[in-house]
Amino acid sequence: MNKKVTGVFAYLGILFWLIAFLAGDKEGAKFHLNQGLVLAIAGIIFGVVGGILALIPIVGAIVDCVLYIVLLVFMIMGIVSACKDEEKPLPLIGNIHILK
């Protein structure tokens, strides 16, 4: 896979991230692989928080919905950035570096 495809795959979830990491251009898309991994971890954390907040009838559902909309917007922003071949960090979580 070339740099752009690897970058796009990095944002599509943990399974696609793993495919991009193992079969893609790791050096060319390292930024997007890192951003995608941070986004996947944020999704897991949001899932746990959403599950806990689901115990609160109305507020929990609203907060859970907002969190997943934020994840979707971040995912779209990352995909657009990868398609344009830009290294623009995601808001709020873009400065977290897991991969070196």
C-alpha distances in whole Angstrom, upper triangle without the diagonal:
4,7,8,6,6,10,11,10,12,15,15,17,17,16,12,13,13,10,8,10,10,7,5,6,10,12,11,10,13,16,14,13,17,18,16,18,21,21,21,24,26,25,27,29,30,30,33,35,35,36,39,40,40,43,45,45,44,43,40,39,39,37,35,34,34,31,29,29,28,25,24,25,23,20,20,21,18,15,18,17,13,14,16,14,17,18,21,22,23,27,29,26,24,26,25,23,22,19,20
4,6,6,6,9,10,11,12,15,16,18,19,18,14,14,15,13,10,12,13,10,7,6,9,10,8,9,12,14,13,13,16,17,16,18,21,21,21,24,26,26,28,30,31,31,34,36,36,37,40,40,41,44,45,46,45,43,41,40,39,37,35,34,34,31,29,29,28,25,24,24,22,19,19,20,16,14,16,15,11,11,13,11,15,16,19,20,22,25,28,25,23,24,24,22,22,19,20
4,6,5,6,9,10,11,13,15,17,18,18,14,13,15,13,10,11,13,11,7,5,8,8,5,5,9,10,9,10,14,14,14,16,19,19,20,22,24,24,26,28,29,30,32,33,34,36,38,38,39,43,43,44,43,41,39,38,37,35,33,32,31,29,27,27,25,23,22,22,20,17,17,17,14,12,13,12,8,9,11,8,11,12,15,17,18,22,24,22,19,21,21,19,19,16,17
4,5,5,6,9,10,11,13,16,17,17,14,13,15,14,10,13,15,13,9,9,11,12,9,7,11,11,9,11,14,14,13,16,18,18,19,22,23,23,25,27,27,28,31,32,32,34,37,37,37,41,42,42,41,39,37,36,35,33,31,30,29,27,25,24,23,21,19,19,17,15,14,14,11,9,10,9,6,6,8,7,10,11,14,16,17,21,23,21,19,21,21,20,20,18,19
4,5,5,6,9,10,11,14,15,14,11,11,13,11,8,11,13,11,8,9,11,13,11,9,12,13,10,11,15,15,13,16,18,17,18,21,22,22,24,26,26,27,30,31,31,33,36,36,36,40,41,41,40,38,36,34,34,32,30,29,28,26,24,24,23,20,19,19,18,14,14,15,12,10,12,12,8,8,11,10,13,14,16,18,18,22,24,22,20,22,22,21,21,19,20
4,6,5,6,9,10,12,13,13,9,8,10,9,5,8,10,8,5,6,8,10,9,6,9,11,8,8,12,12,10,13,16,15,15,18,20,20,22,24,25,25,28,29,30,31,34,34,35,38,39,40,39,38,35,34,33,32,29,29,28,26,23,24,22,19,19,19,17,14,15,15,12,10,13,12,9,10,13,11,13,13,16,16,17,21,23,20,18,20,20,18,17,15,17
4,6,5,7,10,12,13,14,10,9,12,11,8,10,13,12,9,9,9,11,9,6,8,8,5,6,10,9,8,11,13,13,14,17,18,18,20,22,23,24,26,28,28,30,32,32,33,37,37,38,37,35,33,32,31,29,27,26,25,23,21,21,20,17,16,16,14,11,12,12,8,7,10,9,5,8,10,9,10,10,12,13,13,17,19,17,15,17,17,16,16,14,16
4,5,6,7,10,12,13,9,9,12,11,9,12,14,13,11,12,13,15,12,9,12,11,8,9,12,11,9,12,14,13,13,17,18,17,19,22,22,22,25,27,26,28,31,31,31,35,36,36,35,33,31,30,29,27,25,24,23,21,19,19,18,15,14,14,12,9,10,10,8,5,8,9,6,7,10,10,12,12,13,14,14,17,20,18,16,19,19,18,18,17,19
4,5,5,8,9,9,5,6,9,8,6,9,11,11,9,11,12,15,13,10,12,13,9,9,12,11,8,11,14,12,12,15,17,16,18,21,21,21,24,26,25,27,30,30,30,34,35,35,35,33,31,29,29,27,25,24,24,22,19,19,19,15,14,16,14,11,12,13,10,8,12,12,9,11,14,13,15,15,16,16,16,19,21,18,17,20,19,18,17,16,19
4,6,7,8,9,6,4,8,8,6,8,11,11,10,11,10,13,12,9,10,10,6,5,8,8,5,7,10,9,9,12,14,14,15,18,18,19,22,23,23,25,28,28,29,32,33,34,33,32,29,28,28,26,23,23,22,20,18,18,17,14,14,15,12,9,12,12,9,8,12,12,9,12,15,13,14,13,14,14,13,17,18,15,14,17,15,14,14,13,15
4,6,8,10,8,7,11,11,10,11,15,15,13,15,14,16,15,11,12,11,8,8,10,8,5,8,10,7,8,11,12,11,14,16,16,17,20,21,21,23,25,26,26,30,30,31,30,28,26,25,24,22,20,19,19,16,14,15,14,10,10,11,9,6,8,9,7,6,10,10,9,11,14,14,14,13,13,13,11,14,16,13,13,16,15,15,15,15,18
4,7,8,6,7,10,10,10,12,15,15,14,16,16,19,18,14,15,15,11,11,13,11,8,10,12,10,9,12,13,11,14,17,16,16,19,21,20,22,25,25,25,29,30,30,29,28,26,24,24,22,20,19,19,17,14,15,14,11,10,12,11,7,9,12,10,8,12,13,12,13,16,17,17,17,17,16,15,17,19,16,16,19,18,18,18,17,21
4,6,6,6,9,10,10,12,14,15,15,17,17,20,19,16,16,16,12,11,12,11,8,8,11,8,6,10,11,9,11,14,14,14,16,18,18,19,22,23,23,26,28,28,28,27,24,23,23,21,18,18,18,16,13,15,15,11,11,14,12,9,12,14,12,12,15,16,15,17,20,19,20,19,19,17,15,18,19,16,16,19,17,18,16,16,20
4,6,5,6,9,10,10,12,14,14,17,16,19,19,16,15,16,13,10,12,12,8,7,10,9,6,9,11,10,10,13,14,14,16,19,19,20,22,24,24,27,29,30,30,28,25,24,25,23,20,20,21,18,16,18,17,13,14,17,15,12,15,17,14,14,18,18,17,19,22,21,21,20,20,19,17,20,20,17,17,19,17,17,14,15,18
4,5,5,6,9,10,11,12,13,16,16,19,20,17,17,18,15,12,14,15,11,11,14,13,10,12,15,13,13,17,18,17,19,22,21,22,25,26,26,29,31,32,32,31,28,27,28,26,23,23,24,21,18,20,20,16,16,19,18,14,17,19,16,16,20,20,18,20,23,22,23,22,23,21,20,23,23,20,20,23,21,20,17,17,20
4,5,5,6,8,10,10,11,14,14,17,17,14,15,16,12,10,13,13,10,10,14,13,11,14,16,14,15,19,19,19,21,24,23,24,27,28,28,31,33,34,33,32,29,28,28,27,24,23,24,21,19,20,20,16,15,18,16,13,15,17,14,13,16,17,14,16,19,19,20,19,20,20,19,22,23,20,19,22,20,19,17,16,20
4,5,5,6,9,10,10,12,11,14,15,11,11,12,10,7,10,10,7,7,11,10,9,12,14,13,14,17,18,18,20,23,23,24,27,28,28,31,33,34,33,32,29,28,28,26,24,24,24,21,19,20,19,15,16,18,15,12,15,16,13,12,16,16,13,16,19,17,18,17,18,17,16,20,20,17,17,19,17,16,14,13,16
4,5,5,6,8,9,12,11,15,16,13,13,15,13,9,12,13,10,9,13,13,11,13,16,15,16,19,20,20,22,24,25,25,28,29,30,33,35,36,36,34,31,30,31,29,26,26,27,23,21,23,22,19,19,21,19,16,19,20,16,16,20,19,17,19,22,20,21,20,21,20,20,23,23,20,19,21,19,17,14,13,16
4,5,5,6,7,11,11,15,15,13,14,16,13,11,14,15,12,12,16,16,14,16,19,18,19,22,23,23,25,27,27,28,31,32,32,35,37,38,38,37,34,32,33,31,28,28,29,26,23,25,24,20,20,22,20,17,19,20,17,16,19,19,16,18,21,19,21,20,22,22,21,25,26,22,22,23,22,20,18,16,18
4,6,5,5,8,8,11,11,9,10,12,10,8,11,13,10,11,15,15,14,16,19,18,19,22,23,23,25,28,28,29,32,33,33,36,38,39,38,37,34,33,33,31,28,28,28,25,23,24,23,20,19,21,18,15,17,18,14,13,17,16,13,15,18,16,17,17,19,19,19,22,24,20,19,21,19,17,16,14,16
4,6,6,8,6,10,11,9,9,12,10,7,10,12,10,10,14,15,14,15,18,18,19,22,23,23,25,27,28,29,31,33,34,37,38,39,39,37,35,34,34,32,29,29,29,26,24,26,24,21,21,22,20,17,19,20,16,16,19,18,15,17,20,17,19,17,19,19,19,23,23,20,19,20,18,15,13,11,13
4,6,9,8,12,13,12,12,15,14,11,14,16,14,13,17,18,16,18,21,21,21,24,26,26,27,30,31,31,34,35,36,39,41,42,42,40,37,36,37,35,32,32,32,29,27,29,27,24,24,26,23,20,22,23,20,19,22,21,18,20,22,20,22,21,23,22,23,26,27,24,22,24,21,19,16,14,16
4,7,8,12,12,12,13,16,14,12,15,17,15,16,19,20,18,21,24,23,24,27,28,28,30,32,33,33,36,38,38,41,43,43,43,42,39,38,38,36,33,33,33,31,28,29,28,25,25,26,24,21,22,23,19,18,21,20,17,18,21,19,21,20,23,23,24,27,29,25,24,25,24,21,19,16,18
4,6,9,9,8,10,13,11,10,13,15,14,14,18,18,18,20,23,23,24,26,27,28,30,32,32,34,36,37,38,41,42,43,43,41,38,37,37,35,33,32,32,29,27,28,27,23,23,24,22,19,20,20,17,15,18,17,13,15,17,15,17,17,20,20,21,25,26,23,21,23,22,19,18,15,16
4,6,5,6,8,11,11,10,13,15,14,15,18,19,19,21,24,24,25,28,29,30,32,33,34,36,38,39,40,43,44,45,44,43,40,39,39,37,34,34,33,31,29,29,28,25,24,25,22,20,21,20,17,16,18,16,13,14,16,13,15,15,18,19,21,24,26,23,20,22,21,18,17,14,15
4,6,5,5,9,9,8,10,13,13,13,16,17,17,19,21,22,23,25,27,28,30,31,32,34,36,37,38,41,42,44,43,41,38,38,38,35,33,33,32,29,28,28,27,23,24,24,21,19,21,20,16,16,19,17,13,16,18,14,16,14,17,17,19,23,24,21,18,19,18,15,14,10,11
4,6,5,9,10,10,11,14,15,15,17,19,20,21,23,25,26,27,29,30,32,33,35,36,38,39,40,43,44,46,45,43,41,40,40,37,35,35,34,31,30,30,28,25,26,26,22,21,22,21,17,18,19,17,14,16,17,14,15,13,17,17,19,23,24,21,18,19,18,15,15,11,10
4,6,8,9,10,12,13,14,16,18,19,20,22,23,25,26,28,29,30,32,34,35,36,38,39,40,43,44,45,44,42,40,39,39,36,34,34,33,30,29,29,27,24,24,24,21,19,20,19,15,15,16,14,11,13,14,10,11,11,14,16,18,22,23,21,18,19,19,16,16,13,13
4,5,5,6,9,10,10,12,14,15,16,18,20,21,23,24,25,27,29,30,31,33,35,35,36,40,41,42,41,39,36,36,35,33,31,30,29,26,25,25,23,20,21,20,17,16,17,16,12,12,14,11,8,11,12,9,10,9,12,13,15,19,20,18,15,16,16,14,14,11,12
4,6,5,6,9,10,11,12,14,15,17,18,20,21,23,24,26,27,28,30,32,33,34,36,39,39,41,40,38,35,35,34,32,30,30,29,26,25,25,23,20,21,21,18,16,18,17,13,14,16,13,11,14,15,12,12,10,13,12,14,18,19,16,13,14,13,11,10,8,8
4,6,5,6,9,10,11,12,14,16,17,18,20,21,22,24,26,27,28,30,32,32,34,37,37,39,38,35,33,33,32,29,28,28,26,23,23,23,20,18,19,18,15,14,16,14,10,12,14,11,9,13,13,11,10,7,9,9,11,14,16,13,10,11,11,9,10,8,9
4,5,5,6,8,10,10,12,14,15,16,18,20,20,22,24,25,26,28,30,30,32,35,35,37,36,33,31,31,30,27,26,25,24,21,20,20,18,15,16,16,12,11,13,11,8,9,11,9,7,11,12,10,9,7,9,9,10,14,15,13,10,12,12,11,11,10,12
4,6,5,6,9,10,10,12,14,15,17,18,20,21,23,24,25,27,29,30,31,34,35,36,36,34,31,31,30,28,26,26,25,22,20,21,19,16,17,17,14,12,15,14,10,11,14,12,10,14,15,13,13,11,13,12,12,16,17,13,12,13,12,10,10,8,10
4,5,5,6,9,10,11,12,14,16,17,18,20,21,22,24,26,27,28,30,33,34,35,34,32,30,30,29,26,25,25,24,20,20,21,18,15,17,17,14,13,16,14,11,13,16,13,12,16,17,15,14,11,12,10,11,14,14,11,9,10,8,6,6,6,8
4,5,5,6,9,10,10,12,14,15,16,18,20,21,22,24,26,26,28,31,31,33,32,29,27,27,26,23,22,22,20,17,17,17,15,12,14,14,10,10,12,11,8,10,13,11,10,14,15,14,12,10,10,7,7,11,11,8,6,9,8,8,9,9,12
4,5,5,6,9,10,10,12,14,15,16,19,20,20,22,24,25,26,29,30,31,31,28,26,25,25,23,20,21,20,17,15,16,14,11,12,13,10,8,11,11,8,9,13,12,11,14,16,15,14,12,12,11,10,13,14,10,10,12,11,11,10,11,14
4,5,5,6,9,10,11,12,14,15,17,18,20,21,23,24,25,28,29,31,31,28,26,26,25,23,21,21,21,17,16,18,16,13,14,16,12,11,15,15,11,13,16,15,14,18,19,18,17,15,15,13,12,15,14,11,11,12,10,9,8,9,12
4,5,5,6,9,10,10,12,14,15,16,18,20,21,22,24,26,27,29,29,26,24,24,23,20,19,20,18,15,15,16,14,11,14,14,11,11,14,14,11,14,17,15,15,19,20,19,17,15,14,11,10,12,11,7,8,10,7,8,7,10,13
4,5,5,6,9,10,10,12,14,15,16,18,20,20,22,25,25,27,26,24,21,21,21,18,16,16,15,12,11,13,10,7,10,11,8,8,11,11,9,12,15,14,14,17,19,18,17,15,14,11,9,11,11,8,9,12,10,11,11,13,16
4,5,5,6,9,10,11,13,14,15,17,19,20,21,24,25,26,26,24,21,21,21,18,16,17,16,13,12,14,13,9,11,13,11,10,13,14,12,14,17,17,16,19,21,21,20,18,17,15,13,14,14,11,12,15,12,13,12,13,17
4,5,5,6,9,10,11,12,14,15,17,18,20,22,24,26,26,23,20,21,21,18,16,17,17,13,13,16,14,11,14,15,13,13,16,17,15,17,20,19,19,22,24,23,22,20,19,16,14,15,13,10,12,14,11,12,11,13,17
4,5,5,6,8,10,10,12,14,15,16,18,20,21,23,23,20,18,18,18,15,13,14,14,10,10,13,10,8,11,13,11,11,15,15,14,16,19,19,19,22,24,23,22,19,18,15,12,12,11,8,11,13,11,13,13,15,19
4,5,5,6,9,10,10,12,14,15,16,19,20,21,21,19,16,16,16,14,11,12,12,9,8,11,10,7,10,12,11,10,14,15,14,16,19,19,19,22,24,24,23,21,20,17,14,14,13,11,14,16,14,16,15,18,21
4,5,5,6,9,10,11,13,14,15,18,20,21,22,20,16,17,18,15,12,14,15,11,11,14,13,11,13,16,14,14,18,19,18,19,22,22,22,25,27,27,26,24,23,20,17,18,16,14,16,18,16,17,16,18,22
4,5,5,6,8,10,11,12,14,16,18,20,20,18,15,16,17,13,11,14,14,10,11,14,13,11,14,16,15,15,19,20,19,21,24,24,24,27,29,28,27,24,23,19,17,17,14,13,16,17,15,17,16,19,22
4,5,5,6,8,10,10,12,15,15,17,17,15,12,12,13,10,8,10,10,7,8,11,10,9,12,14,13,14,17,18,18,20,23,23,24,26,28,28,27,24,23,19,16,16,14,13,16,18,16,19,18,21,25
4,5,5,6,9,10,10,13,15,16,17,15,12,12,13,11,8,11,12,9,9,12,13,11,13,16,16,16,19,20,20,21,24,25,25,27,30,30,29,27,25,22,19,19,17,16,19,21,19,21,20,23,26
4,5,5,6,9,10,12,14,16,17,15,12,13,15,12,10,13,14,11,12,16,15,14,17,19,18,19,22,23,23,25,27,28,28,31,33,33,31,29,28,24,21,21,19,17,21,22,20,22,21,23,27
4,5,5,6,8,10,12,14,15,13,9,11,12,9,8,12,12,9,11,14,14,13,17,18,18,19,22,23,23,25,27,28,29,31,33,33,31,29,27,24,21,20,17,17,20,22,20,22,22,25,28
4,5,5,6,9,10,12,12,10,7,8,10,7,5,8,10,8,9,12,13,13,15,17,18,18,21,22,23,24,27,28,28,31,33,33,32,30,28,25,21,20,18,18,22,24,22,24,24,27,30
4,5,5,7,10,11,13,12,8,9,12,11,8,11,13,12,12,16,16,16,18,21,21,21,24,25,26,27,30,31,31,33,35,36,35,33,31,28,24,24,22,21,25,26,24,26,25,28,32
4,5,6,8,11,13,11,8,10,13,11,10,13,15,13,15,18,18,18,20,23,23,23,26,27,28,30,32,33,33,36,37,38,36,34,32,29,26,24,22,22,25,27,25,27,26,29,33
4,5,6,8,9,8,4,7,9,8,7,11,12,11,13,16,16,17,19,21,22,23,25,26,27,29,31,32,33,35,37,37,36,34,31,28,25,23,21,21,25,27,25,28,28,31,34
4,5,6,8,8,5,6,9,9,8,10,13,12,13,16,17,18,20,22,23,23,26,27,28,30,32,33,34,36,38,38,37,35,33,30,27,26,24,24,27,29,28,30,30,33,36
4,6,9,9,7,9,12,12,11,14,16,16,17,20,21,21,23,25,26,27,29,31,32,33,35,36,37,39,41,42,41,39,36,33,30,28,26,27,30,32,30,33,32,35,38
4,6,6,5,8,10,10,11,13,15,15,17,19,20,21,23,25,26,27,29,31,32,33,35,36,38,39,41,42,40,39,36,33,30,28,26,26,30,32,30,33,33,36,40
4,6,6,7,9,11,11,13,15,16,17,19,21,22,23,25,27,28,29,31,32,34,35,37,38,40,41,43,41,40,37,35,31,29,28,28,32,34,33,36,35,38,42
4,5,5,6,9,10,11,13,14,16,17,19,20,21,23,25,26,27,29,31,32,33,35,37,38,39,41,39,38,35,33,29,27,26,27,30,33,32,35,35,38,41
4,5,5,6,8,10,11,12,14,15,16,18,20,21,23,24,26,27,29,30,32,33,35,36,38,39,37,36,33,30,26,24,23,24,27,29,29,32,32,35,39
4,5,5,6,8,10,11,12,14,15,17,18,20,21,23,24,26,27,29,30,32,33,35,36,37,36,34,32,29,25,23,22,22,26,28,27,30,30,33,36
4,6,5,6,9,10,11,12,14,15,17,18,20,21,23,24,26,27,29,30,32,33,35,36,35,34,31,29,25,23,22,23,26,29,28,31,30,33,37
4,5,5,6,9,10,11,12,14,15,17,18,20,21,23,24,26,27,29,30,32,33,35,33,32,29,27,23,21,20,22,25,27,27,30,30,33,36
4,5,5,6,9,10,11,12,14,15,17,18,20,21,23,24,26,27,29,30,32,33,31,30,27,24,20,19,17,18,22,24,23,26,27,30,33
4,5,5,6,9,10,11,12,14,15,17,19,20,21,23,25,26,27,29,31,32,30,29,26,24,20,19,18,18,21,24,23,25,25,28,32
4,5,5,6,9,10,11,12,14,15,17,18,20,21,23,24,26,27,29,30,29,28,25,23,20,18,18,19,22,24,24,27,27,29,33
4,5,5,6,9,10,11,12,14,15,16,18,20,21,22,24,26,27,29,27,26,23,21,17,15,15,16,19,22,22,25,25,28,31
4,5,5,6,9,10,11,12,14,15,17,19,20,21,23,24,26,27,25,24,21,19,15,14,13,13,16,19,18,21,22,24,28
4,5,5,6,9,10,10,12,14,15,16,18,20,21,22,24,26,24,23,21,19,15,15,15,15,17,20,19,22,22,24,28
4,5,5,6,9,10,11,12,14,15,17,18,20,21,23,24,23,22,20,18,14,14,14,15,17,20,20,23,24,26,29
4,5,5,6,9,10,10,12,14,15,16,18,20,21,22,21,20,17,15,11,10,11,11,14,17,17,20,21,23,26
4,5,5,6,9,10,10,12,14,15,16,18,20,21,20,18,16,14,10,11,11,11,13,16,16,18,18,20,23
4,5,5,6,9,10,11,12,14,15,16,18,20,19,19,17,15,12,13,14,14,15,18,18,20,21,22,25
4,5,5,6,9,10,11,12,14,15,17,18,17,17,14,13,10,10,12,13,13,17,18,20,21,23,25
4,5,5,6,9,10,10,12,14,15,16,15,14,11,10,6,8,10,9,10,14,14,16,17,19,21
4,5,5,6,9,10,11,12,14,15,15,14,12,12,9,11,13,12,12,16,16,17,18,18,21
4,5,5,6,9,10,11,12,14,14,14,12,13,10,12,15,14,14,18,18,20,21,21,24
4,6,5,6,9,10,11,12,11,11,9,9,7,9,13,12,11,15,16,18,19,20,22
4,5,5,6,9,10,10,9,9,8,8,7,10,13,12,10,14,14,15,16,17,19
4,5,5,6,9,10,10,11,11,12,11,14,17,15,14,17,18,18,19,19,21
4,5,5,6,9,9,10,10,12,11,14,17,17,15,18,19,20,21,21,23
4,5,5,6,5,7,6,9,9,12,16,15,12,15,17,17,19,18,20
4,5,5,6,7,9,11,12,15,18,16,14,17,18,17,18,17,18
4,5,8,10,11,14,14,18,21,20,17,20,21,21,22,21,22
4,5,9,10,13,14,17,21,20,17,20,22,21,23,22,23
4,7,9,12,14,18,21,19,16,18,20,19,21,19,19
4,6,9,12,15,18,17,13,15,17,17,19,18,18
4,6,9,13,15,14,10,12,14,13,16,15,15
4,7,9,12,12,8,10,13,14,16,16,17
4,6,9,8,4,7,9,11,13,14,15
4,6,6,4,8,10,12,14,15,17
4,6,6,8,11,14,16,18,20
4,6,7,9,12,15,18,19
4,6,6,9,11,14,16
4,6,8,11,13,14
4,6,10,12,13
4,7,9,11
4,6,7
4,7
4
